């Protein structure tokens, strides 16, 4: 069985920040409904909401089949030994349904929000992954398989790190052409799990408004800006919130069929899994109706 098959992510999943805005009990009910709708994996980030492993435990406890993945847990929030122990504990407790996505986050979040020091990203990630792999101070389930580890890799050196030291990559805000580049960089035996923003509407004005709002913070972050410049965009596309060209390249919109087509573009480009982030007027508005409407088309992609 390949690493991709063992991961069991399914072809299409959900990515959302909205569960940080609801009480744990409500989040559990939402996760259980998503599982019933047939989504393969539920992804969430770690920036200004709940601690990642605590949130994963809540969501895993509320479900019985769907995988839960961090997209991403920041390496600056805990040391590698703690991340190894936490991820292996969740995997053992919940039937191997946990996937660990790790990332270096961004300087403002690390230094202004956490009060930490943002080191050299590639070197820090390589050191972290090496320390995780070498962590031996863990007696429980010592012989159980470790959960898959994906990293948020965009640039060439971080992709090299994903190929050498992780099970794959979790690209965020990329075009299908960039997904193809990630696949080429990682080779055939690594996991490529791509995030795709989507607005379920036939109204272009609504779609662009939500896409620009979604991109507002990211267009100020060097990691993403540099990756878009490598991907063929220019400075005119990187105004705050992004140009219309950038927005429509990164965020799908339309009816279920149109969004399914965009999902398939990433799958055809080499993604093993696409996690769809349904965009609302606020990132903390739970997109209950879009999930219900998209599920019949996307969960069979």
VENLIN-V288544 format. One record per residue. N is the residue number from 1. NEAR is the number of other ideal C-beta (glycine too) atoms within 12 Angstrom. Layout:
BEGIN
N;NEAR + N;NEAR
END
This chain:
BEGIN
1;9 + 2;16 + 3;28 + 4;28 + 5;15 + 6;21 + 7;39 + 8;31 + 9;42 + 10;36 + 11;29 + 12;44 + 13;46 + 14;48 + 15;43 + 16;42 + 17;35 + 18;32 + 19;39 + 20;29 + 21;22 + 22;25 + 23;14 + 24;21 + 25;14 + 26;20 + 27;35 + 28;24 + 29;21 + 30;34 + 31;40 + 32;23 + 33;26 + 34;45 + 35;30 + 36;19 + 37;31 + 38;26 + 39;42 + 40;36 + 41;46 + 42;48 + 43;48 + 44;44 + 45;39 + 46;36 + 47;32 + 48;21 + 49;28 + 50;26 + 51;24 + 52;40 + 53;36 + 54;25 + 55;36 + 56;44 + 57;29 + 58;32 + 59;43 + 60;38 + 61;24 + 62;29 + 63;32 + 64;16 + 65;24 + 66;37 + 67;43 + 68;52 + 69;51 + 70;48 + 71;42 + 72;44 + 73;46 + 74;38 + 75;43 + 76;32 + 77;33 + 78;27 + 79;19 + 80;32 + 81;19 + 82;23 + 83;41 + 84;35 + 85;27 + 86;34 + 87;43 + 88;33 + 89;26 + 90;37 + 91;35 + 92;24 + 93;22 + 94;27 + 95;20 + 96;25 + 97;35 + 98;44 + 99;49 + 100;48 + 101;52 + 102;49 + 103;44 + 104;38 + 105;35 + 106;32 + 107;23 + 108;20 + 109;28 + 110;26 + 111;15 + 112;15 + 113;19 + 114;22 + 115;12 + 116;21 + 117;12 + 118;25 + 119;19 + 120;16 + 121;31 + 122;28 + 123;17 + 124;30 + 125;40 + 126;29 + 127;21 + 128;38 + 129;34 + 130;20 + 131;23 + 132;35 + 133;20 + 134;16 + 135;23 + 136;14 + 137;16 + 138;24 + 139;12 + 140;16 + 141;19 + 142;15 + 143;10 + 144;19 + 145;21 + 146;33 + 147;44 + 148;39 + 149;44 + 150;51 + 151;51 + 152;46 + 153;47 + 154;44 + 155;32 + 156;20 + 157;23 + 158;37 + 159;36 + 160;23 + 161;37 + 162;40 + 163;30 + 164;24 + 165;31 + 166;41 + 167;39 + 168;44 + 169;48 + 170;51 + 171;51 + 172;42 + 173;36 + 174;44 + 175;36 + 176;29 + 177;25 + 178;39 + 179;39 + 180;23 + 181;28 + 182;44 + 183;34 + 184;19 + 185;29 + 186;37 + 187;21 + 188;16 + 189;19 + 190;36 + 191;43 + 192;44 + 193;55 + 194;52 + 195;50 + 196;48 + 197;45 + 198;43 + 199;38 + 200;36 + 201;29 + 202;15 + 203;14 + 204;18 + 205;15 + 206;20 + 207;32 + 208;27 + 209;25 + 210;36 + 211;37 + 212;31 + 213;26 + 214;37 + 215;38 + 216;22 + 217;24 + 218;35 + 219;32 + 220;19 + 221;29 + 222;20 + 223;34 + 224;33 + 225;28 + 226;22 + 227;33 + 228;36 + 229;21 + 230;22 + 231;29 + 232;16 + 233;31 + 234;16 + 235;14 + 236;14 + 237;27 + 238;28 + 239;21 + 240;18 + 241;24 + 242;36 + 243;23 + 244;23 + 245;23 + 246;37 + 247;37 + 248;27 + 249;28 + 250;47 + 251;41 + 252;41 + 253;37 + 254;25 + 255;22 + 256;30 + 257;20 + 258;25 + 259;37 + 260;30 + 261;23 + 262;39 + 263;37 + 264;26 + 265;26 + 266;40 + 267;28 + 268;20 + 269;26 + 270;32 + 271;41 + 272;43 + 273;44 + 274;47 + 275;46 + 276;49 + 277;41 + 278;42 + 279;39 + 280;30 + 281;18 + 282;16 + 283;30 + 284;18 + 285;21 + 286;29 + 287;34 + 288;24 + 289;16 + 290;34 + 291;38 + 292;24 + 293;23 + 294;39 + 295;31 + 296;17 + 297;28 + 298;42 + 299;29 + 300;18 + 301;33
END
